[in-house]
Amino acid sequence: MSSNITIYLDNSANSPTTNPPGYNTWVGGQEHGDPTGIKVDKSDTHLAYTLAGDAPYLLTWYYEWGWISGQNLQGPFTDQQVIKLPAVVGGSSADQKD
């Protein structure tokens, strides 16, 4: 079993100003809401997330009137690495409720 590392998640590509209306993202775990993952708000730019150092990838979901599977984040990851989450493409222009 590998030791844990901490990465920092940057969701600035999905902020309300850069990608209206803004998109919250869930990173990690096997499904949205999995307690091993973390919710990244549309305004988060440096959110710490601790994970296994040997994780080959992280699953993602974004919120658009429900949680939708997003683009995987490919590892390997390094301790203290900043990961810029990809912009959600083709989203609705309706206001976010979550």
Secondary structure, 3 states (H helix, E strand, C coil): CCCEEEEEEECHHHCCCCCCCCCCEEECCCCCCCCCCEEECCCCCCEEEEEECCCCEECEEEECCCEEECCCEECCCCCCCEEECCCCCCCCCCCCCC
